[in-house]
Amino acid sequence: MTAQDFILKTYNANVENGSVKWSSPSNIALVKYWGKKEHQIPENPSISFTLSDCKTITEITYSKKEGNDFSFDVYFEGEKNEAFKPKIQTFFERIEAYMPFLKDYHFKIETSNTFPHSSGIASSASGMSAIALCLMSIEQELTDAVTSSAVEKSFFNQKASFLARLGSGSACRSIEGELVVWGKNESTESSDLYGIKFEGDVHANFNNYQDTILLVDKGEKQVSSTVGHQLMYGHPFAKERFAQAHDNLAKLKTILASGDLNAFIKIVESEALTLHAMMMTSMPYFILMKPNTLEVINKIWAFRMKTGSKVCFTLDAGANVHVLYPESEKEIVLEFIEKVLAKYCQNEHYICDQIGKGAELLIKS
Ligand code: DP6
């Protein structure tokens, strides 16, 4: 597939109005995307667990309009929201070439998250993928009207992921579950243009893998991911880092098949710390971890030493800690989180989630 293959060529612009609603999850990367080229093309491949309960629910109501501008309103949790508009405007500009009907309609975009807004959980992956999926359902409605042949599900998902990527890179990994790979690499069939479901063998040890998100810091990050990615240009360790991500993905593929949780822990924790090491060694340098992030990491290591548990951590571009563990350890790890780790979270707040199956269409009318 090339980007050209995603350009919609014919559609029925006589469809007057309609409405679609999708729920789309967040995801947590095991091998991290950090560094991108033009048009949201990643510098290295990444792989993530799709989450189950942390998601964005978005409804788009569309109605035919005149004029040659983008026209949309955004409502977040029931209230009109102007702050999200510039990001969506940029997104529409980036995807217009692939969806030529965007200026034919006014869109009312109503969105909400299942996780608290000011939790420091990035909503760009779930948010952008939810919008992309709604727009794909609208595209499907307009094309079904002319061709009467249903858009293939695989094409639907690929284009939804392709569009989501243009909104936010990691959003392209939120369409499907349970593991998604994005970025060209030797180990899988994935592409730089969109994420694909990981097709390798996955050992039963990873069934219903748990992710408890410790909300160490709910504040706004000092440095956005977009700025962080840019700082990989000219970064002294960039080349080695991008090569390492390829290597880690290849290793993880074998580990996912064998179910070797000790090897899994090594890759996942090393990826998290390398991501933050890249931030600390860029120019300008910055630190997104907080003292409690390190407290939690040390407590997890001590608990593992003491009990032989397979619990581990990963981080995204912030201070919060994702605590990953097999379902078989749910009871002991939750007790550990409650007794030992909760006090490092703001207001003792954490969110229990697990690996999920991907986005869901809720309503189409
Ligand atoms: C650290 O996808 O948020 O979470 O493409 O600029 O929107 P943009 O960045 P974003 O970057 C996410 C980076 C990460 C690692 C990952 O999810 O792979």
Residues whose N, C-alpha, C, O or C-beta is under 5 A from the ligand:
A	BS01	DP6	A29 V31 K32 Y33 S46 G167 S168 G169 S170 A171 S225 T226 D316 A317
